Amino acid sequence: FAPPFGAGSDRVLCLKLVEGGKRQLASIGLDGREERSHLQSEWANDFQVSPNGRWVVLSGNNEQGDYIYHQVLLYEVATRRTFPITGDRIKQREAWPAPLTAQELAELGDEHAQ
């Protein structure tokens, strides 16, 4: 994760390791002050923010039982909705984009969309 600027040029984004091994997308002002937490995930190891700051792509490996698979989600900042980009969740849906349900988010164990 290379620390990019956010939608504006007044903050730098960074990826932090926080309690319980979770990763957090945070930002800090150019003066090194005013840190803000934006998203947190147990499984995502990469966060990519769109140039306009409207979307964040989360990607990483997710374990389910004996399997590990690569998961990619699209997070809409304004509405706090999360959309699947890869995996079985896409195949199970008739229409896309449809946000993940509360149950699907709970299965991921993430706090980013709650």
Rosetta blueprint (number, residue, H / E / L):
1 F L
2 A L
3 P L
4 P L
5 F E
6 G L
7 A L
8 G L
9 S L
10 D L
11 R E
12 V E
13 L E
14 C E
15 L E
16 K E
17 L E
18 V E
19 E H
20 G H
21 G H
22 K E
23 R E
24 Q E
25 L E
26 A E
27 S E
28 I E
29 G E
30 L L
31 D L
32 G L
33 R L
34 E L
35 E L
36 R E
37 S E
38 H E
39 L E
40 Q E
41 S E
42 E L
43 W L
44 A L
45 N L
46 D E
47 F E
48 Q E
49 V E
50 S L
51 P L
52 N L
53 G L
54 R L
55 W E
56 V E
57 V E
58 L E
59 S E
60 G E
61 N E
62 N E
63 E E
64 Q E
65 G L
66 D L
67 Y E
68 I E
69 Y E
70 H E
71 Q E
72 V E
73 L E
74 L E
75 Y E
76 E E
77 V L
78 A L
79 T L
80 R L
81 R E
82 T E
83 F E
84 P E
85 I L
86 T L
87 G L
88 D H
89 R H
90 I H
91 K H
92 Q L
93 R L
94 E L
95 A L
96 W L
97 P L
98 A L
99 P L
100 L L
101 T L
102 A H
103 Q H
104 E H
105 L H
106 A H
107 E H
108 L H
109 G L
110 D L
111 E L
112 H L
113 A L
114 Q L
